[in-house]
Every structure is written in structure tokens, then in C-alpha cells.
Amino acid sequence: MNSKPAWWFLVPGYGLLAGLYGWVASRPLTDIQTFLQDHSPRLLYAHLALILVATLLNGQSLLRFARHLPPTVRRGLLLLAVAGSLMAAWVAPATHRIFYDEDIYQGIAMNMVWSNQAQMCNEGYQEYGVFYCQRGEYNKQPNGFPFLLSTVYQLVGVHEHAAFLLNNLLLGVATVTVFAIAIHVFHSLWAGLFAALITVMIPQNLHWFNTTAAEPAAAVSAALAVLAGLHAAQKKSNVALLLFTSIAAFSLHMRPENSLILVVSFVLILLQWPRFFLQSRCYLFLGVFAFLILPVFMHALLVHENPWGSSTTPFAPAYFWHNFSVNFKYYFNNVQFPTLFTLLALAGVLQRRSWRGQMLLWIWFLLLWGIFLFFYAGRYDYGADIRFAIPSHLPLALLAGGATQAIGHRLATMTRRPARQWYTIMTLLLLLAFLPFLPKVRATTSEAWAARADHYHAHEMAKIIPNDAMILTHNPSMFHLWGNNAAQASIALEEPNQAMHYYFQRFRGGVYFHYNFWCNVADPLQNSFCTHLLERYRHELVVDYRVSHFHYALYRLLPPSGS
């Protein structure tokens, strides 16, 4: 892979790529959706295999990097990584914070396991330990995180604990990743250890890395792309470029905002390896990247007009100041984020020796923080949308870690005392800044309380419903994960209603209706599914719960008289 491709070789390759993109863009959206629904898992599996191959090809240089670390540093880093994963799992409460997106992610992963399709299931059955989906629907979110979940499910089985475990482990991966990035940027082991420590002690990291949300995986994949880019700029080898290209492309499958990693990658190469843009292999790997992200382009075609829950325009400059007033204060109010970490990150600007790294990290932070200032639901105090801060935490931890080391080194020089003493003092200060946040880390918090109560009581209902019964609900995914047969409640109101006749005939354990969160909120359409269903079919109450002014219940529906 050391030969340099000739410029003429790239011309027909780019022509073919342009033709492929043009042909895809001309296809009906229904064809694109069907293709992605049927083939996304296979494409992502092949992409993951490419990353693993590229990692093996870089194995010697990666092992050399690890071996050059002093044994005490290796042990310290391992301790931080394990501590981060354990703190996320044991200190922060294991709960969903985005309802019901996290159930949908798991449902899509479950479908990838059993049917090899990227779809959330609106009607599915369990038979002898195998799940069958009769009505699938393609989701608006990218398929990268559900795919990662599906690989975990394949290894340990389909259950929620596995999904939580994945995000717990990702915090350990984030810790090691920021350490390695800091080594490349600041050329200091202590900067890496401080950055890793700060990553573990960011309260919202601990909260969200003990959910089954997609944001942690998106943040970590973006960091891995930056690390692979720094590795490529240092080694300047084709195998390192292959690793960078494959990881950066894969990160785009995690969340829509990860597309900004393209800008970060461009800045990285511009600062660390500007002559690369004059080499023909630059455009060879750009072509490989363009080919790898073709499914991302197809997904963007499908969802580019999606309102994302907004009644108006989801992204607009008009939201900027409204969001900025809250999101800026988040880093300084010492309520949800330790202000000391922010001040340290700002102090890093004084480090002249690492100005290229500083610029890269600030651009990374500003892009992934700033994009949500233009989003209608981008305020950190808007429900559970504080999760949009997660992508900004890793570059900020790196900036703060680099500054912490620099300050400790400066103090050691000024006082003529060993640097280790000052590094120990800085570590204690970081721990003291974090300790007051522990009660909040342990708190479940009130966001989405009504949906959380619905989820909890639905789990209790699932335990008393017979195995050979059908549940009608607004959220079949969570019942599927618990081993029940379930379908969307709206199916019961279709005309002519052959589905209900089929349910009554097939499921001897009965047909049940889950009176849920969507039956309580002020949404006339969703309410209508609940009221019309109970009006149309005779029913008997099985169990009900009341939390504040919300009512959750399980009804058994009875077939029409004479049927």
C-alpha cells in the first residue's frame, strides 16, 4: 500500500462515483427507503469489518504506542477507564432519559438480530424464542447505534441490560480515547491523564452513559475519528489513512450532527499535515470516503425534510439567542457542569506551544456545541435535551486536561518543587470540584417523569400478560424487548379491521390494550386511538396505576358479541 496512485487513475473513479450519487439521487424515495431498510445491517457489518482490518494493519504502531507508556501510566489509565465505566453503571441511575427513542433504538437492534432489517416494528410476535416482525417501519435516525446494539445482542442476548452495558463500556473507551488524543496534541502523559479524569467526572457524562441513548456512541465515535486523524497525520502511511477514512465514515452513521466531523477532519489535516492535500492519494482516500458514506447520503435524502418534531422550521437563526442564553451558562453556573473545568479549558488558550492542537480542539468543541444553538429544541433546559451537550464534553475535557498539566508544570517551575507534587494538588482540586455533583449524579431527575412512570408500570403489566396474548400500545418496541407480542394501537382502528379479527382468533391468551402516556397528553390524534379503541370494543380493567394526574392502565379487550 506504499505505491502512489497516478492522477489519471482518479478521474474515471470520480466519474463513477458521481454517476452513482446522481443515480441514487434520481431514485424514488420509496426505493431508497426499502434499500436501506433491507441492506443497512449488511453494509454496516461490512464497514465494521473494514475498520477491524484497518486496525490490524496498524497493529504494530498502535502496540508500539502502548508499549512506550510507562507501566504506572498504563495502570493509571486502566484504572480511570474501569472507574468511569463502573461509576456510570453503579453511581448514576440506570434509566431511560429520552422516551421513547431509546426503546426504538433497541427495537431496531432487535430487528437487525432476528430479521437483518433496519426497522422499528409496529407489529411483532414471539414464537419459541424467535421474534418475527409483521409490520416494519424505517426510522428517521441513523442506524449506526442500533447496529452497535445488535452486535452486543448477538453476543449476550436481547435484553435492556446489554444496552446499558454498551454505553457503560463506551465511557471507558472515551477515557482511553481522550488520553491518546491528548498525547498527540499536548505531548504530555499528564495532560492525557488529566483529560481522562475530567471526562469521567463530568456529571452529565455519568448520567447519559448509563442510558441506552445514541449520544454517547456518537460522541465517542467522533473522538475516535479525531484520534485516527491525528495518528494518520503522524504516521503518514496509507494504512493509517485507511483507518482514519473508515472510522470517520462510520461515525457519520451515529447521529446527524456527526457530519460536522468532516469539518474537524479537514481542519486537522490542514493544521497537522497540509502537504497531504497536494498528494494524489489524498483524493484516492477522499473517493474511498465518499463511497463509504453513500448510505449516509441516502439516509439524508430520506429525512432532509423531516420536521424532527417541530411545528415550524427545526433549524433557524431565530433560535440562536434563545438557546445561547441557556447553553452558554451551562458551562459557568456550577449547577450541572463544574465551572472549574470550563475555566481550565479557557486557561489553555495561554499555551502557545500547542496552538495547533488548541485550535483543533476549540473548533471541534464550537462546532458540536454551536450546531444546537440553531435547533428549535436545542436549549439544555428543554426537557432531556441537555443530552445535546454530550458531544461537546470530550473536546472540552481535552482542553481542560492540557491546561491542568500546563498550570501544574508552570507552578513547579516557579516554586522549584517537583512537578508531581503540583500534579497531585491539581488532581485533588479536580476531585473537590466534582464531589458536590455526586448527589445530582445519583438523582434520576424529573425530566420525562410521566413517560418514565409509564415505562415502569408497562414493565409490571408485561409480567402478568400471558405469553400467548397480543398487546395493543403506542410503543410496541418496549414490549417486544420484554418478550411480549405487541402491535401499534392504531392498527386496531383500521377499516376493514381484519387485524383485530385475526388477533382475537389467534391469541388465546387474549387481546390487551395498554392505556399509556400518549393517552394522557394533550395530543388529539394520539388520544383518539385510546378513546375510540375503548369505545369500539367491550373491555375489562385488569390493572391500573395513577401517578400525579396521569392514568396508566391495562385493559383486556373482548371480541364483539356473536363473534
HUCOR-V478236 format. One record per residue. N is the residue number from 0. RES is the residue in three letters. PHI is phi in radians with two decimals (* if undefined). PSI is psi in degrees with one decimal (NA if undefined). D_CENTER is the distance of its C-alpha to the mean C-alpha in whole Angstrom. Layout:
{{N:RES:PHI:PSI:D_CENTER} {N:RES:PHI:PSI:D_CENTER}}
This chain:
{{0:MET:*:16.1:34} {1:ASN:-1.65:-8.4:36} {2:SER:-1.27:149.0:38} {3:LYS:-1.70:120.5:37} {4:PRO:-1.18:141.4:37} {5:ALA:-1.28:151.8:39} {6:TRP:-1.06:-37.4:38} {7:TRP:-1.12:-25.8:40} {8:PHE:-1.19:-26.6:38} {9:LEU:-1.36:-26.2:35} {10:VAL:-1.08:-54.0:37} {11:PRO:-1.14:-31.2:37} {12:GLY:-1.11:-45.7:33} {13:TYR:-1.18:-32.5:32} {14:GLY:-1.10:-43.0:34} {15:LEU:-1.13:-40.6:33} {16:LEU:-1.10:-44.5:29} {17:ALA:-1.08:-41.0:30} {18:GLY:-1.13:-39.4:32} {19:LEU:-1.15:-45.0:29} {20:TYR:-1.11:-41.5:27} {21:GLY:-1.12:-40.5:30} {22:TRP:-1.15:-41.5:31} {23:VAL:-1.09:-44.4:27} {24:ALA:-1.11:-24.7:27} {25:SER:-1.51:-9.3:30} {26:ARG:-1.33:150.5:29} {27:PRO:-1.06:145.5:29} {28:LEU:-1.08:-30.5:26} {29:THR:-1.12:-36.7:26} {30:ASP:-1.17:-42.0:27} {31:ILE:-1.11:-43.2:24} {32:GLN:-1.10:-43.8:22} {33:THR:-1.08:-41.6:24} {34:PHE:-1.08:-48.0:23} {35:LEU:-1.16:-39.1:19} {36:GLN:-1.09:-38.8:20} {37:ASP:-1.50:-30.1:22} {38:HIS:-2.07:-8.7:21} {39:SER:-0.95:-45.6:17} {40:PRO:-1.04:-40.3:17} {41:ARG:-1.17:-42.7:20} {42:LEU:-1.13:-41.9:19} {43:LEU:-1.19:-35.3:16} {44:TYR:-1.12:-43.3:18} {45:ALA:-1.12:-37.4:20} {46:HIS:-1.15:-43.1:18} {47:LEU:-1.10:-38.4:17} {48:ALA:-1.09:-39.0:20} {49:LEU:-1.09:-41.7:21} {50:ILE:-1.09:-42.3:19} {51:LEU:-1.13:-41.2:20} {52:VAL:-1.11:-45.7:24} {53:ALA:-1.09:-36.4:23} {54:THR:-1.13:-42.2:22} {55:LEU:-1.12:-38.5:25} {56:LEU:-1.14:-26.8:27} {57:ASN:-1.68:10.0:26} {58:GLY:-0.99:-42.5:27} {59:GLN:-1.11:-45.5:30} {60:SER:-1.20:-34.9:29} {61:LEU:-1.19:-41.3:26} {62:LEU:-1.16:-36.5:28} {63:ARG:-1.10:-40.3:31} {64:PHE:-1.06:-45.2:28} {65:ALA:-1.16:-39.4:27} {66:ARG:-1.19:-28.0:31} {67:HIS:-1.33:-10.8:32} {68:LEU:-1.32:135.4:30} {69:PRO:-1.02:146.6:33} {70:PRO:-0.95:-38.2:33} {71:THR:-1.14:-35.2:32} {72:VAL:-1.21:-42.6:29} {73:ARG:-1.05:-44.1:28} {74:ARG:-1.15:-40.2:28} {75:GLY:-1.11:-41.2:27} {76:LEU:-1.16:-43.1:24} {77:LEU:-1.06:-40.8:23} {78:LEU:-1.07:-43.8:24} {79:LEU:-1.12:-41.6:22} {80:ALA:-1.13:-45.7:19} {81:VAL:-1.16:-41.8:20} {82:ALA:-1.09:-40.8:21} {83:GLY:-1.07:-47.5:17} {84:SER:-1.11:-41.8:16} {85:LEU:-1.22:-37.6:19} {86:MET:-1.15:-40.2:19} {87:ALA:-1.09:-39.7:15} {88:ALA:-1.36:-34.6:17} {89:TRP:-1.93:-26.1:20} {90:VAL:-1.60:-50.8:21} {91:ALA:-1.32:143.3:18} {92:PRO:-1.22:138.1:18} {93:ALA:-1.40:104.8:16} {94:THR:-2.69:157.7:15} {95:HIS:-1.39:143.4:13} {96:ARG:-2.13:-13.9:13} {97:ILE:-2.08:103.7:12} {98:PHE:-1.75:131.0:14} {99:TYR:-1.99:31.4:14} {100:ASP:-1.06:-39.8:11} {101:GLU:-1.13:-35.5:10} {102:ASP:-1.14:-37.9:13} {103:ILE:-1.15:-44.0:13} {104:TYR:-0.98:-45.1:10} {105:GLN:-1.18:-36.2:12} {106:GLY:-1.12:-40.7:15} {107:ILE:-1.12:-42.5:14} {108:ALA:-1.06:-40.1:13} {109:MET:-1.09:-40.3:17} {110:ASN:-1.18:-35.3:18} {111:MET:-1.10:-35.7:17} {112:VAL:-1.20:-48.0:19} {113:TRP:-1.60:-31.5:22} {114:SER:-2.11:-2.9:23} {115:ASN:1.00:36.0:21} {116:GLN:-2.19:143.2:20} {117:ALA:-1.57:88.8:16} {118:GLN:-2.71:148.9:17} {119:MET:-1.61:145.3:17} {120:CYS:-1.76:123.6:20} {121:ASN:-1.61:-11.4:23} {122:GLU:-2.74:115.1:26} {123:GLY:-2.55:153.7:25} {124:TYR:-2.23:151.4:28} {125:GLN:-1.90:125.8:28} {126:GLU:-2.37:114.4:31} {127:TYR:0.92:44.1:32} {128:GLY:1.43:5.2:29} {129:VAL:-2.04:138.5:27} {130:PHE:-1.76:133.4:25} {131:TYR:-2.15:127.7:26} {132:CYS:-1.81:124.2:25} {133:GLN:-1.63:-31.1:27} {134:ARG:-2.33:108.4:26} {135:GLY:-1.87:157.8:22} {136:GLU:-2.49:133.8:20} {137:TYR:-1.31:138.2:18} {138:ASN:-1.66:154.8:15} {139:LYS:-1.31:-22.6:14} {140:GLN:-1.44:151.1:10} {141:PRO:-1.03:162.1:10} {142:ASN:-1.71:3.7:10} {143:GLY:-1.10:-48.2:8} {144:PHE:-1.19:-46.1:6} {145:PRO:-0.99:-34.0:9} {146:PHE:-1.12:-44.5:11} {147:LEU:-1.04:-41.4:10} {148:LEU:-1.06:-40.6:11} {149:SER:-1.11:-35.1:14} {150:THR:-1.16:-36.4:15} {151:VAL:-1.19:-42.8:15} {152:TYR:-1.04:-39.2:17} {153:GLN:-1.09:-32.7:19} {154:LEU:-1.42:-42.6:20} {155:VAL:-2.10:-1.8:20} {156:GLY:1.80:159.5:21} {157:VAL:-1.54:102.1:19} {158:HIS:-2.80:158.3:18} {159:GLU:-1.10:-33.1:16} {160:HIS:-1.02:-36.1:17} {161:ALA:-1.14:-37.0:15} {162:ALA:-1.17:-42.5:12} {163:PHE:-1.11:-41.0:12} {164:LEU:-1.05:-39.1:14} {165:LEU:-1.02:-48.9:11} {166:ASN:-1.22:-31.8:9} {167:ASN:-1.04:-47.4:12} {168:LEU:-1.16:-31.0:13} {169:LEU:-1.14:-28.2:10} {170:LEU:-1.18:-36.7:12} {171:GLY:-1.10:-40.8:15} {172:VAL:-1.11:-41.2:14} {173:ALA:-1.05:-39.7:13} {174:THR:-1.08:-46.7:16} {175:VAL:-1.18:-37.7:18} {176:THR:-1.14:-46.0:16} {177:VAL:-1.18:-32.6:17} {178:PHE:-1.04:-48.5:21} {179:ALA:-1.15:-38.7:21} {180:ILE:-1.09:-43.5:20} {181:ALA:-1.07:-36.3:23} {182:ILE:-1.07:-43.4:25} {183:HIS:-1.19:-37.4:25} {184:VAL:-1.48:-46.2:25} {185:PHE:-1.82:-10.0:28} {186:HIS:0.95:43.0:29} {187:SER:-2.52:128.5:29} {188:LEU:-1.16:-39.2:29} {189:TRP:-1.17:-36.3:29} {190:ALA:-1.07:-40.4:26} {191:GLY:-1.14:-42.4:24} {192:LEU:-1.18:-39.8:24} {193:PHE:-1.14:-41.7:24} {194:ALA:-1.09:-40.3:21} {195:ALA:-1.14:-42.4:20} {196:LEU:-1.10:-44.5:21} {197:ILE:-1.12:-38.1:20} {198:THR:-1.01:-43.0:16} {199:VAL:-1.19:-31.2:17} {200:MET:-1.66:4.4:19} {201:ILE:-1.32:115.7:17} {202:PRO:-0.95:-44.5:17} {203:GLN:-1.19:-25.8:14} {204:ASN:-1.06:-46.4:12} {205:LEU:-1.11:-38.2:14} {206:HIS:-1.09:-54.3:13} {207:TRP:-1.42:-21.3:10} {208:PHE:-1.43:5.7:10} {209:ASN:-2.09:37.2:12} {210:THR:-2.15:-174.7:10} {211:THR:-2.00:32.4:8} {212:ALA:-1.40:162.7:6} {213:ALA:-1.50:-18.7:2} {214:GLU:-1.05:-41.6:3} {215:PRO:-1.02:-45.3:5} {216:ALA:-1.11:-37.2:4} {217:ALA:-1.12:-44.3:4} {218:ALA:-1.12:-43.7:7} {219:VAL:-1.19:-40.9:8} {220:SER:-1.13:-36.1:9} {221:ALA:-1.12:-42.1:10} {222:ALA:-1.13:-39.7:12} {223:LEU:-1.11:-35.7:14} {224:ALA:-1.13:-42.1:15} {225:VAL:-1.11:-43.6:17} {226:LEU:-1.09:-43.4:18} {227:ALA:-1.11:-35.5:19} {228:GLY:-1.16:-42.0:21} {229:LEU:-1.13:-38.0:23} {230:HIS:-1.12:-42.7:24} {231:ALA:-1.14:-41.1:25} {232:ALA:-1.14:-30.0:27} {233:GLN:-1.37:-45.6:29} {234:LYS:-1.44:-32.4:30} {235:LYS:0.99:33.9:30} {236:SER:-1.90:159.5:30} {237:ASN:-1.21:-34.1:29} {238:VAL:-1.20:-34.2:27} {239:ALA:-1.19:-37.1:25} {240:LEU:-1.16:-36.6:25} {241:LEU:-1.11:-41.3:24} {242:LEU:-1.12:-45.2:21} {243:PHE:-1.05:-47.7:20} {244:THR:-1.08:-45.2:20} {245:SER:-1.22:-40.2:18} {246:ILE:-1.22:-42.5:15} {247:ALA:-1.07:-41.2:15} {248:ALA:-1.16:-40.4:15} {249:PHE:-1.15:-34.9:13} {250:SER:-1.11:-25.4:10} {251:LEU:-1.21:-15.7:11} {252:HIS:-1.42:-5.2:10} {253:MET:-1.50:-52.3:6} {254:ARG:-2.60:152.4:6} {255:PRO:-1.01:-37.6:10} {256:GLU:-1.19:-15.2:10} {257:ASN:-1.20:-9.9:10} {258:SER:-1.08:-22.0:13} {259:LEU:-1.21:-13.6:15} {260:ILE:-1.11:-22.3:14} {261:LEU:-1.06:-43.1:18} {262:VAL:-1.18:-43.8:19} {263:VAL:-1.07:-40.7:18} {264:SER:-1.13:-41.3:20} {265:PHE:-1.07:-46.0:23} {266:VAL:-1.11:-39.8:24} {267:LEU:-1.01:-50.4:23} {268:ILE:-1.16:-38.7:26} {269:LEU:-1.08:-38.4:28} {270:LEU:-1.45:-37.5:28} {271:GLN:-1.71:-23.8:28} {272:TRP:-2.69:61.5:30} {273:PRO:-1.09:-30.5:31} {274:ARG:-1.20:-13.4:34} {275:PHE:-1.05:-32.2:31} {276:PHE:-1.20:-13.9:31} {277:LEU:-1.63:-2.6:35} {278:GLN:-1.71:143.7:34} {279:SER:-1.12:-30.4:34} {280:ARG:-1.19:-21.0:32} {281:CYS:-0.99:-45.0:29} {282:TYR:-1.41:-22.2:30} {283:LEU:-1.14:-48.3:30} {284:PHE:-1.27:-28.0:26} {285:LEU:-1.10:-38.3:25} {286:GLY:-1.14:-41.6:27} {287:VAL:-1.07:-42.8:25} {288:PHE:-1.08:-45.4:21} {289:ALA:-1.06:-36.6:22} {290:PHE:-1.19:-41.3:23} {291:LEU:-1.17:-31.4:20} {292:ILE:-1.64:11.5:18} {293:LEU:-0.99:-42.3:20} {294:PRO:-1.07:-31.4:18} {295:VAL:-1.16:-41.7:16} {296:PHE:-1.07:-42.1:19} {297:MET:-1.12:-41.9:20} {298:HIS:-1.12:-39.8:17} {299:ALA:-1.10:-36.6:17} {300:LEU:-1.06:-36.3:21} {301:LEU:-1.25:-36.8:20} {302:VAL:-1.94:2.6:18} {303:HIS:-1.13:-20.1:19} {304:GLU:-1.83:9.0:22} {305:ASN:-1.20:133.5:19} {306:PRO:-1.31:-10.1:20} {307:TRP:0.93:39.8:17} {308:GLY:1.49:-1.7:19} {309:SER:-1.57:143.4:21} {310:SER:-1.47:-9.9:25} {311:THR:-2.21:-135.8:25} {312:THR:-1.52:125.4:24} {313:PRO:-1.19:-34.3:20} {314:PHE:-2.08:128.7:20} {315:ALA:-2.85:147.5:24} {316:PRO:-1.05:-22.8:25} {317:ALA:-1.11:-22.3:27} {318:TYR:-1.44:-10.6:24} {319:PHE:-1.01:-60.1:24} {320:TRP:-1.17:-32.9:26} {321:HIS:-1.07:-42.9:25} {322:ASN:-1.38:-38.1:22} {323:PHE:-1.05:-38.9:23} {324:SER:-1.05:-30.0:25} {325:VAL:-1.62:-46.9:23} {326:ASN:-1.22:-28.5:20} {327:PHE:-1.23:-43.0:23} {328:LYS:-1.16:-24.9:24} {329:TYR:-0.91:-38.5:21} {330:TYR:-1.47:-5.2:21} {331:PHE:-2.17:-11.4:25} {332:ASN:-1.48:-5.9:26} {333:ASN:0.97:30.4:25} {334:VAL:-1.87:-48.1:24} {335:GLN:-1.97:-14.8:20} {336:PHE:-2.43:131.3:20} {337:PRO:-1.12:119.9:23} {338:THR:-1.07:-31.9:25} {339:LEU:-1.00:-39.1:27} {340:PHE:-1.09:-39.9:23} {341:THR:-1.17:-44.0:24} {342:LEU:-1.11:-37.9:27} {343:LEU:-1.13:-42.0:27} {344:ALA:-1.05:-41.7:24} {345:LEU:-1.17:-35.6:27} {346:ALA:-1.14:-24.0:30} {347:GLY:-1.09:-19.0:28} {348:VAL:-1.04:-25.9:30} {349:LEU:-1.30:-8.2:33} {350:GLN:-1.44:102.4:32} {351:ARG:-1.35:-28.8:34} {352:ARG:-1.15:-28.3:34} {353:SER:-2.01:40.9:30} {354:TRP:-1.14:-32.9:30} {355:ARG:-1.13:-46.0:28} {356:GLY:-1.12:-40.4:25} {357:GLN:-1.04:-45.3:25} {358:MET:-1.10:-42.7:25} {359:LEU:-1.05:-46.7:22} {360:LEU:-1.17:-38.8:20} {361:TRP:-1.17:-39.4:21} {362:ILE:-1.13:-42.6:21} {363:TRP:-1.02:-48.4:17} {364:PHE:-1.09:-50.5:17} {365:LEU:-1.13:-36.0:19} {366:LEU:-1.19:-49.5:17} {367:LEU:-1.39:-15.4:13} {368:TRP:-1.53:-43.5:15} {369:GLY:-1.25:-26.8:18} {370:ILE:-1.04:-33.5:16} {371:PHE:-1.43:-7.3:15} {372:LEU:-1.19:-18.9:19} {373:PHE:-1.80:6.0:20} {374:PHE:-1.70:138.4:18} {375:TYR:-1.08:-30.0:20} {376:ALA:-1.92:31.9:17} {377:GLY:-1.54:-1.8:16} {378:ARG:-1.28:134.9:18} {379:TYR:-1.20:-14.4:17} {380:ASP:-1.76:15.5:20} {381:TYR:-1.73:93.7:19} {382:GLY:1.04:-130.6:18} {383:ALA:-1.66:18.6:14} {384:ASP:-1.36:6.3:13} {385:ILE:-1.11:-16.0:13} {386:ARG:-1.05:-22.7:10} {387:PHE:-1.24:-7.6:10} {388:ALA:-1.40:-20.6:12} {389:ILE:-0.97:-45.3:9} {390:PRO:-1.06:-24.5:9} {391:SER:-1.48:-14.0:13} {392:HIS:-1.21:-37.8:14} {393:LEU:-1.21:-47.2:14} {394:PRO:-1.11:-33.2:16} {395:LEU:-1.19:-39.1:18} {396:ALA:-1.10:-37.3:18} {397:LEU:-1.14:-43.9:20} {398:LEU:-1.09:-43.5:22} {399:ALA:-1.19:-38.5:23} {400:GLY:-1.12:-42.1:24} {401:GLY:-1.12:-41.0:26} {402:ALA:-1.20:-37.0:28} {403:THR:-1.05:-45.2:29} {404:GLN:-1.11:-42.9:30} {405:ALA:-1.12:-40.7:32} {406:ILE:-1.15:-43.5:34} {407:GLY:-1.07:-40.2:34} {408:HIS:-1.17:-40.3:36} {409:ARG:-1.14:-42.7:38} {410:LEU:-1.12:-37.8:39} {411:ALA:-1.12:-39.1:40} {412:THR:-1.18:-41.4:42} {413:MET:-1.20:-39.2:44} {414:THR:-1.65:-6.8:45} {415:ARG:0.98:39.4:46} {416:ARG:-2.01:157.7:44} {417:PRO:-0.99:138.3:42} {418:ALA:-1.07:-32.9:38} {419:ARG:-1.04:-34.2:37} {420:GLN:-1.10:-45.1:38} {421:TRP:-1.22:-34.8:37} {422:TYR:-1.13:-36.1:33} {423:THR:-1.14:-42.8:34} {424:ILE:-1.10:-42.7:35} {425:MET:-1.10:-38.0:32} {426:THR:-1.10:-43.3:30} {427:LEU:-1.09:-39.9:31} {428:LEU:-1.10:-40.9:31} {429:LEU:-1.10:-43.2:27} {430:LEU:-1.13:-41.0:27} {431:LEU:-1.14:-34.1:30} {432:ALA:-1.20:-28.3:27} {433:PHE:-1.51:-34.5:24} {434:LEU:-0.93:-41.3:27} {435:PRO:-1.09:-15.5:27} {436:PHE:-1.55:-8.4:24} {437:LEU:-1.02:-42.9:24} {438:PRO:-1.03:-36.7:25} {439:LYS:-1.26:-33.4:22} {440:VAL:-1.11:-38.3:20} {441:ARG:-1.33:-13.0:21} {442:ALA:-1.42:144.8:22} {443:THR:-1.33:-30.7:20} {444:THR:1.25:161.8:20} {445:SER:-1.57:-7.3:22} {446:GLU:-1.02:134.8:19} {447:ALA:1.02:34.0:19} {448:TRP:-1.02:-39.0:22} {449:ALA:-1.19:-41.6:23} {450:ALA:-1.20:-36.8:20} {451:ARG:-1.12:-40.7:20} {452:ALA:-1.12:-39.7:24} {453:ASP:-1.06:-45.4:23} {454:HIS:-1.08:-44.1:21} {455:TYR:-1.10:-48.0:23} {456:HIS:-1.26:-30.2:26} {457:ALA:-1.09:-38.1:25} {458:HIS:-1.11:-38.9:24} {459:GLU:-1.15:-40.0:28} {460:MET:-1.11:-40.1:29} {461:ALA:-1.03:-29.7:28} {462:LYS:-1.26:-25.2:30} {463:ILE:-1.77:-5.2:33} {464:ILE:-1.44:132.2:32} {465:PRO:-1.01:151.8:34} {466:ASN:-1.09:-33.7:33} {467:ASP:-1.70:43.4:35} {468:ALA:-2.10:161.0:34} {469:MET:-1.99:135.0:31} {470:ILE:-1.95:127.6:29} {471:LEU:-1.72:129.8:29} {472:THR:-2.77:169.6:26} {473:HIS:-1.45:-17.1:23} {474:ASN:-2.31:78.2:21} {475:PRO:-1.11:-27.8:22} {476:SER:-0.97:-43.4:18} {477:MET:-1.19:-35.6:19} {478:PHE:-1.21:-35.4:22} {479:HIS:-1.05:-42.7:22} {480:LEU:-1.13:-27.6:19} {481:TRP:-1.56:2.5:22} {482:GLY:1.64:13.6:25} {483:ASN:-1.73:160.1:26} {484:ASN:-1.46:135.2:28} {485:ALA:-2.70:154.1:26} {486:ALA:-2.60:157.9:26} {487:GLN:-1.08:137.0:26} {488:ALA:-1.07:-30.7:28} {489:SER:-1.10:-24.3:29} {490:ILE:-1.10:-32.1:31} {491:ALA:-1.19:-14.7:33} {492:LEU:-1.83:6.1:35} {493:GLU:-1.24:148.7:35} {494:GLU:-2.13:132.7:39} {495:PRO:-1.27:143.3:40} {496:ASN:-1.53:77.0:38} {497:GLN:-1.30:-28.4:39} {498:ALA:-1.08:-46.4:35} {499:MET:-1.14:-39.8:37} {500:HIS:-1.04:-41.5:40} {501:TYR:-1.12:-43.7:38} {502:TYR:-1.06:-46.7:36} {503:PHE:-1.10:-34.3:39} {504:GLN:-1.34:-39.0:41} {505:ARG:-1.47:-43.5:39} {506:PHE:-1.64:97.9:37} {507:ARG:-1.20:-21.4:40} {508:GLY:-1.33:-7.9:38} {509:GLY:1.90:167.1:37} {510:VAL:-2.00:127.2:35} {511:TYR:-2.09:153.1:33} {512:PHE:-2.12:128.6:32} {513:HIS:-1.65:105.8:29} {514:TYR:-1.40:109.5:30} {515:ASN:-2.18:-167.3:26} {516:PHE:-0.90:-44.1:24} {517:TRP:-1.25:-14.2:25} {518:CYS:-1.42:-13.5:29} {519:ASN:-1.76:-30.7:29} {520:VAL:-1.34:164.1:27} {521:ALA:-1.43:70.3:29} {522:ASP:-2.32:100.4:28} {523:PRO:-0.98:-38.6:31} {524:LEU:-1.13:-50.8:30} {525:GLN:-1.14:-37.8:28} {526:ASN:-1.06:-37.1:31} {527:SER:-1.10:-33.9:33} {528:PHE:-1.08:-36.5:31} {529:CYS:-1.31:-51.0:32} {530:THR:-1.16:-44.0:36} {531:HIS:-1.16:-35.7:37} {532:LEU:-1.13:-44.2:36} {533:LEU:-1.26:-28.7:38} {534:GLU:-1.29:-34.1:41} {535:ARG:-1.39:-32.7:41} {536:TYR:-2.09:139.7:41} {537:ARG:-1.07:147.2:43} {538:HIS:-2.69:160.4:41} {539:GLU:-2.36:138.7:41} {540:LEU:-1.30:130.4:39} {541:VAL:-1.69:-51.3:37} {542:VAL:-2.75:148.6:35} {543:ASP:-2.51:156.9:34} {544:TYR:-2.39:149.2:32} {545:ARG:-2.25:128.3:33} {546:VAL:-2.23:112.7:30} {547:SER:0.97:-127.1:32} {548:HIS:-1.70:10.9:33} {549:PHE:-1.69:142.8:30} {550:HIS:-2.10:124.7:31} {551:TYR:-2.10:135.5:30} {552:ALA:-2.64:160.7:32} {553:LEU:-2.14:122.1:32} {554:TYR:-1.98:145.0:35} {555:ARG:-1.72:123.9:37} {556:LEU:-1.51:139.9:38} {557:LEU:-1.89:142.7:42} {558:PRO:-1.15:153.9:43} {559:PRO:-0.97:148.8:45} {560:SER:-1.05:136.3:49} {561:GLY:1.55:-5.8:51} {562:SER:-1.58:NA:48}}
